[in-house]
Amino acid sequence: MVARMLGNATSTEDAIQDIMMRLWDKRKHLEHHPNITGFVFLTARNYCIDVLRKNKSIVDDATPYLKVLKSGEDHKDVEWEELNTIIQNVLKALPEQQQEVFMMRDIDGYAFTEIAVAMAITVEHARVLLSRARKQIGIVLENTYSYERGDY
């Protein structure tokens, strides 16, 4: 999860070391914690969110397209890159819990019970959050690629 969120091997290694140090510092408090797995997951997730917020940078919107065009790949790869960018932008606009549930379920393949434990929510709430995230993504894709406009 840390590697997926940070997207960089060096940042991932540094993050895991820092997370482990935080957990080590809190080891006495964790001895009797009812959900250590969930606590570790939330600690890692919160750390990654802090790192991403601290290192937020503005990226030129044309960058992904230029990379694909320079590599000489065909138009289908450009379309896939565009679709991926749209989905990533929608995900960034979603509330954090919806983002996490979507990523854990649809990208990482976690079961709803695992998601519920890791996020300290009920299975039903995890399902609702995923449904809302998927609905938002669907709305944006429907508005972007409309059959009536011929964008299909």
N, C-alpha and C positions, 0 to 999 in steps of 0.2 A: 504494500500500500504506500509506503514512504517513497519507494522508487517511482511509482506511478504518479504520485502527487508532485514530486520535485523534478522528475524527468532527467536527472543528471546523476551519474554514478558517484562522482566526487561529493556532491551535495547530499546524496543518500547516505554515504558512509559517514560523513560528518554529522548528519541528523541522527542516525542510529546511535552513534557514540554519545551525543548530547542527551538523547532520550534515555539511554541506559544510565547515564550519570544522574539524571533527574530521578529515575526510578530507584537507583542505589541510595540517593540522599533520602528518599521517602520510604526506605525498606522497613523501618520499624512500624510505620503507620499501615503498611500493606499486609502485615502478618495476619491480620484478622479481617481483611477486606472481603466482603461477600462475593465480589465479582472482579477478580484480578485481571482476567482476560479483557474484560470490558474497559477496565481502568487503563491498562497498557495501550489498548487500541485508541482510546480517547486522548491519552497523553500524546501518542504519536501523531494522531490527526491534528490536534491543537497545535503541536509544535510545527508541523508542516504548514498549517494555515498562517501561523505567525511569520515563518520564513518567507512564504509567498507574499504576504502583505508588506513585509519589510523590503523585499527585493523587487517589488512591482516595478516594471519598466514598460514604457510605451513602445510598442512594436509597429512598424510600418505595415499597414493593412495589405500592401501589395507584395510583401516579402514572400509569403507562401506561393503565390502565383508566379513570381519571377523565378524562384528556385525550380519549379516544375518546367517552366518554359525554357530556361537555360539548359536543362538536362535533356531537352529534345523529346520528351515523352509525349504521347498522343493526347488528344482532347479528353478521352475518358479519364485519364489521370488528373487533368485539370478540373474536371467536373467533380471527381471524388474529393479532391483537395478543397474545392469550394463547399461541398456538402459537409465535410468534416469541420471546416472553419465555422460554418453556420451552427452546427450542433454544439461545438465548443463554446461559441458565444452565448447560445441559449443556456447552456449549463452554467456558465459564469454568472448569468443573471438570476438563476434560481436561488432560493434560500439554501443555506449551507446543508441543512438536513436532507433536503430533496436531492441536492448534488451527491451527497455521500451515499444515500440509499441507491440512487441510480447507478453510480459507479460501482458500488459493492455488488449489486445484483446483476446488472446488465453487462458490465465490463469484466469484473473479477469473478462472477459466478457464485457468490455466496448465497446460501440458503436464507430464507427470511428469518429463521430462528437464530442463525449466526449474526445476522444484521441486528436483530433486536437485542441480543445479548451485548454485542459490541457497542451499540449506541445507547444502551440503557432505555429502550423504548419497548412497547408491545409489538408483537408480530403484526397485529391489525394496523397499528400506526405506521409500521414500515411499509405495509402494502398500500396504504393511503398515500404516503409520501411518494412512493414509486409511481403510482397512478397519476398523481398530479404532475410529476416531472415529465412522464411520457406524454401527457396531454399537452403540456406547454411546448415540448419539442414538436409534436404533431401539428399544433396550430401554426408555429413558425414555418415549418416545412410546407404545410398546405398553402400558406400565404406566399411563400417564396416560389414554389413550383406549382403554379395553378394550371390545370388542364385547359381552362377557358382561355388563358393567355397564350397557351402553346408552349409553356415552359416545362416540358416533361421529358 
